Amino acid sequence: MRDIIDQLKEVVMAILPMAVLIIILQYTVIGLPPETFFRFLAGVVMVGLGLFLFLVGVHIGLLPIGELIGSSLPKTKKPWLIIGVGFILGVVVTIAEPDVRVLASQIDQVSEGEISNLMLIYSVAIGVGFFVAVAMVRTIFNIPLKYILMVGYGAVFTLAMFTPESYVPISFDAGGVTTGPMTVPFILALGVGVASVLRGKSSTSDGFGLVALASIGPILSVMVLGVIFG
């Protein structure tokens, strides 16, 4: 019960400043039509309720199951299984990520179907899955994170020179939206779970860095789309 109350407080503190600012602007500067303003207020209530339920669900279900899967996989002593499951989980969690779907629908609309909704979603998902698998390789073989980041971002800036200009900003936005409320809790818990078994409880910090790696994948995958279709 205490955790639920804490989640409610977090949601209120996250949404209240924005709501108060919009209300002040409404009566001082903007002057939106009453119908639009009431729709905003209704939206704030629904967003608050949805975010509260989502965060409760994350703490009750996603975080524990992600860490449980992460701690169970190393016990199989099959590196290929850990890497393969990491890839699959990275793909399916990203497909379920709301931020990715919002970006994909907006890009589909702006590009008039040139970059379709599903093509962008699956490209981003495969990119995230690939780098979650890379993160599992890093944890298993104890590879320093900085070397993987250097190679990854080196590939990003090299590929950017060959990617059409319209795809470059899309690719970096795609990297940003993967750090959303669905993907981050799950893959962080997965990484901490794997590291806690392979490296011991004192080295669970080795499980962090997955989000940094996962955000490289969508950038590269969208740039590859640009090279192929641009």
Salt bridges, closest charged atoms under 4 A:
ASP6 OD1 - ARG2 NE 3.75
ASP206 OD2 - ARG199 NE 3.92
